[in-house]
């Protein structure tokens, strides 16, 4: 059984970046991947942690507890 977070992340990454863009070289792809990663981690809200960006967990804000 695979980690659900990783499966979800990989699906979003493939759909939003890999399938949506053409990359001419690795040097062309790297900054585009980094831009997406920064948005995913620092800006985009994640429902699993109360619609907060994942960086909020690193800054001391806790995720809601599962009940």
TIPA-880943 format. One record per residue: residue number from 1; residue in one letter; y, x, z of N, C-alpha, C in turn. Coordinates in Angstrom, 1 decimal, padded with zeros to 4 digits, m for minus. Atoms other than C-alpha are relative to their C-alpha. Example, Ala and Ser with C-alpha at 12.3 -4.5 7.8 and 13.67 -1.06 7.14 Angstrom:
2
+------+------+--------+--------+--------+--------+--------+--------+--------+--------+--------+
! resi ! resn !   n_py !   n_px !   n_pz !  ca_py !  ca_px !  ca_pz !   c_py !   c_px !   c_pz !
+------+------+--------+--------+--------+--------+--------+--------+--------+--------+--------+
!    1 !    A ! m001.2 !  000.9 !  000.0 ! m004.5 !  012.3 !  007.8 !  001.2 !  000.9 !  000.0 !
!    2 !    S ! m001.1 ! m000.9 !  000.0 ! m001.1 !  013.7 !  007.1 !  001.1 ! m000.8 !  000.8 !
+------+------+--------+--------+--------+--------+--------+--------+--------+--------+--------+
END
This chain:
67
+------+------+--------+--------+--------+--------+--------+--------+--------+--------+--------+
! resi ! resn !   n_py !   n_px !   n_pz !  ca_py !  ca_px !  ca_pz !   c_py !   c_px !   c_pz !
+------+------+--------+--------+--------+--------+--------+--------+--------+--------+--------+
!    1 !    X ! m001.2 !  000.8 !  000.0 !  000.0 !  000.0 !  000.0 !  001.2 !  000.9 !  000.0 !
!    2 !    X ! m001.2 ! m000.9 !  000.1 !  003.4 !  001.4 ! m000.9 !  001.1 ! m000.5 !  000.9 !
!    3 !    X ! m001.2 !  000.3 ! m000.8 !  006.6 !  001.4 !  001.1 !  000.9 ! m001.0 ! m000.7 !
!    4 !    X ! m000.8 !  001.1 !  000.7 !  008.5 ! m001.8 !  000.3 !  001.4 !  000.5 ! m000.3 !
!    5 !    X ! m001.3 ! m000.4 !  000.3 !  011.9 ! m000.1 !  000.6 !  000.0 !  000.9 ! m001.3 !
!    6 !    X !  000.1 ! m000.9 !  001.1 !  010.9 !  002.6 ! m001.9 ! m000.2 ! m000.8 ! m001.3 !
!    7 !    X !  000.3 !  000.8 !  001.1 !  009.5 !  000.0 ! m004.3 !  001.3 ! m000.7 ! m000.5 !
!    8 !    X ! m001.2 !  000.7 !  000.3 !  012.7 ! m002.0 ! m004.1 !  001.1 !  000.9 ! m000.6 !
!    9 !    X ! m001.0 ! m000.9 !  000.4 !  015.0 !  001.0 ! m004.5 ! m000.4 !  000.5 ! m001.5 !
!   10 !    X !  000.4 ! m000.5 !  001.3 !  013.0 !  002.3 ! m007.5 !  000.2 ! m001.1 ! m001.1 !
!   11 !    X ! m000.2 !  001.1 !  000.9 !  013.2 ! m001.1 ! m009.2 !  001.5 ! m000.2 ! m000.3 !
!   12 !    X ! m001.4 !  000.1 !  000.2 !  016.9 ! m001.3 ! m008.7 !  000.6 !  001.1 ! m000.8 !
!   13 !    X ! m000.5 ! m001.2 !  000.7 !  017.5 !  002.2 ! m009.9 ! m000.4 !  000.0 ! m001.4 !
!   14 !    X !  000.5 !  000.1 !  001.4 !  015.4 !  001.7 ! m013.0 !  000.8 ! m001.0 ! m000.8 !
!   15 !    X ! m000.7 !  001.1 !  000.7 !  017.1 ! m001.6 ! m013.9 !  001.4 !  000.3 ! m000.2 !
!   16 !    X ! m001.4 ! m000.1 !  000.0 !  020.6 ! m000.7 ! m013.1 !  000.5 !  001.3 ! m000.7 !
!   17 !    X ! m000.4 ! m001.3 !  000.5 !  020.7 !  002.9 ! m014.3 ! m000.8 !  000.5 ! m001.1 !
!   18 !    X !  000.9 ! m000.6 !  001.0 !  017.7 !  004.2 ! m016.2 ! m000.1 ! m000.9 ! m001.3 !
!   19 !    X !  000.2 !  000.8 !  001.2 !  017.2 !  001.2 ! m018.5 !  001.3 ! m000.4 ! m000.6 !
!   20 !    X ! m001.3 !  000.5 !  000.4 !  020.9 !  000.4 ! m018.8 !  000.8 !  001.1 ! m000.8 !
!   21 !    X ! m000.8 ! m001.0 !  000.5 !  022.1 !  003.8 ! m020.0 ! m000.8 !  001.0 ! m000.9 !
!   22 !    X !  000.6 ! m001.1 !  000.8 !  021.3 !  006.5 ! m022.6 !  000.5 !  001.3 !  000.5 !
!   23 !    X ! m000.4 ! m001.4 ! m000.5 !  021.3 !  010.1 ! m021.3 ! m000.3 !  001.0 ! m001.1 !
!   24 !    X !  000.2 ! m001.0 !  001.1 !  021.7 !  012.9 ! m023.8 ! m000.7 !  001.2 !  000.5 !
!   25 !    X !  000.6 ! m001.2 ! m000.7 !  020.8 !  015.7 ! m021.4 ! m000.1 ! m000.2 !  001.5 !
!   26 !    X !  000.0 !  000.1 ! m001.4 !  020.0 !  016.3 ! m017.8 !  001.4 !  000.2 !  000.6 !
!   27 !    X ! m001.4 ! m000.2 ! m000.4 !  023.6 !  017.6 ! m017.4 !  000.8 ! m001.3 ! m000.2 !
!   28 !    X ! m000.7 !  001.3 !  000.2 !  024.8 !  014.2 ! m018.8 ! m000.5 ! m001.0 !  001.1 !
!   29 !    X !  000.5 !  001.0 ! m000.9 !  022.5 !  012.2 ! m016.5 !  000.4 !  000.3 !  001.5 !
!   30 !    X ! m000.3 ! m000.3 ! m001.5 !  023.2 !  014.0 ! m013.1 !  001.2 ! m000.7 !  000.6 !
!   31 !    X ! m001.2 !  000.7 ! m000.7 !  026.8 !  012.8 ! m012.5 ! m000.1 ! m001.5 !  000.0 !
!   32 !    X !  000.2 !  001.4 !  000.1 !  025.8 !  009.3 ! m013.6 ! m000.9 ! m000.5 !  001.1 !
!   33 !    X !  000.9 !  000.4 ! m001.1 !  022.9 !  009.2 ! m011.1 !  000.7 !  000.2 !  001.3 !
!   34 !    X ! m000.7 ! m000.2 ! m001.2 !  025.1 !  010.6 ! m008.4 !  001.0 ! m001.1 !  000.3 !
!   35 !    X ! m001.0 !  001.1 ! m000.1 !  027.8 !  007.9 ! m009.0 ! m000.8 ! m001.2 !  000.5 !
!   36 !    X !  000.8 !  001.2 ! m000.4 !  025.1 !  005.2 ! m008.7 ! m000.5 !  000.2 !  001.4 !
!   37 !    X !  000.5 ! m000.3 ! m001.4 !  023.6 !  006.8 ! m005.5 !  001.1 ! m000.2 !  001.0 !
!   38 !    X ! m001.1 !  000.2 ! m001.0 !  027.0 !  006.9 ! m003.8 !  000.4 ! m001.4 !  000.1 !
!   39 !    X ! m000.3 !  001.4 ! m000.1 !  027.7 !  003.3 ! m004.7 ! m001.1 ! m000.7 !  000.8 !
!   40 !    X !  001.2 !  000.7 ! m000.7 !  024.2 !  002.2 ! m003.5 !  000.1 !  000.3 !  001.5 !
!   41 !    X !  000.0 ! m000.4 ! m001.4 !  024.6 !  004.1 ! m000.2 !  001.3 ! m000.3 !  000.8 !
!   42 !    X ! m001.3 !  000.0 ! m000.7 !  028.3 !  003.8 !  000.6 !  000.8 ! m001.3 ! m000.2 !
!   43 !    X ! m000.8 !  001.2 !  000.3 !  029.5 !  000.5 ! m000.9 ! m000.8 ! m001.2 !  000.0 !
!   44 !    X !  000.8 !  001.2 !  000.2 !  026.8 ! m001.9 ! m001.8 ! m000.6 ! m000.6 !  001.3 !
!   45 !    X !  000.6 !  000.6 ! m001.2 !  025.8 ! m004.4 !  000.9 ! m001.5 ! m000.2 ! m000.2 !
!   46 !    X !  001.4 !  000.2 !  000.1 !  022.1 ! m004.6 !  001.7 ! m000.4 ! m001.1 !  001.0 !
!   47 !    X !  000.3 !  001.2 ! m000.8 !  020.7 ! m007.9 !  003.0 ! m000.9 !  000.4 !  001.2 !
!   48 !    X !  001.0 ! m000.3 ! m001.1 !  018.0 ! m006.2 !  005.1 !  000.7 !  000.6 !  001.3 !
!   49 !    X ! m000.7 ! m000.5 ! m001.2 !  020.7 ! m004.7 !  007.4 !  001.3 ! m000.8 !  000.2 !
!   50 !    X ! m001.1 !  000.9 ! m000.3 !  023.1 ! m007.6 !  007.6 !  001.1 !  000.1 ! m001.0 !
!   51 !    X ! m001.0 ! m000.1 !  001.1 !  024.9 ! m007.2 !  004.3 !  001.0 !  001.1 !  000.3 !
!   52 !    X ! m000.8 ! m001.2 ! m000.2 !  026.3 ! m003.8 !  005.3 ! m000.5 !  001.1 ! m000.9 !
!   53 !    X !  000.5 ! m001.1 !  000.8 !  026.2 ! m000.7 !  003.2 ! m000.9 !  000.9 !  000.9 !
!   54 !    X !  000.9 ! m000.8 ! m000.8 !  023.4 !  001.7 !  004.3 !  000.7 !  001.1 !  000.8 !
!   55 !    X ! m000.7 ! m001.0 ! m000.8 !  025.9 !  004.3 !  005.4 !  000.4 ! m000.4 !  001.4 !
!   56 !    X ! m000.4 !  000.6 ! m001.3 !  026.9 !  002.0 !  008.2 ! m001.1 !  000.4 !  001.1 !
!   57 !    X !  001.1 ! m000.4 ! m001.0 !  023.5 !  002.9 !  009.9 !  000.2 !  001.4 !  000.5 !
!   58 !    X ! m000.2 ! m001.3 ! m000.4 !  024.4 !  006.5 !  009.9 !  001.3 !  000.2 !  000.9 !
!   59 !    X ! m001.2 ! m000.1 ! m000.8 !  027.8 !  005.8 !  011.4 ! m000.1 ! m000.8 !  001.3 !
!   60 !    X !  000.2 !  000.5 ! m001.3 !  026.3 !  004.1 !  014.4 ! m000.1 ! m001.5 !  000.1 !
!   61 !    X !  000.1 !  001.5 !  000.0 !  026.3 !  000.4 !  013.4 ! m001.5 ! m000.3 ! m000.2 !
!   62 !    X !  001.5 !  000.3 !  000.1 !  022.8 ! m001.0 !  014.0 ! m000.3 ! m001.2 ! m000.9 !
!   63 !    X !  000.5 !  001.2 !  000.8 !  020.8 ! m003.3 !  011.8 ! m000.3 ! m001.1 !  000.9 !
!   64 !    X !  000.4 !  001.1 ! m000.8 !  020.1 ! m006.7 !  013.0 ! m001.5 !  000.0 !  000.4 !
!   65 !    X !  001.4 ! m000.1 ! m000.4 !  016.9 ! m007.0 !  014.9 ! m000.8 ! m001.2 ! m000.6 !
!   66 !    X !  000.8 !  001.0 !  000.6 !  014.0 ! m008.9 !  013.3 ! m000.6 ! m000.9 !  001.1 !
!   67 !    X !  000.5 !  000.9 ! m001.0 !  013.0 ! m012.0 !  015.3 ! m001.1 ! m000.9 ! m000.5 !
+------+------+--------+--------+--------+--------+--------+--------+--------+--------+--------+
END
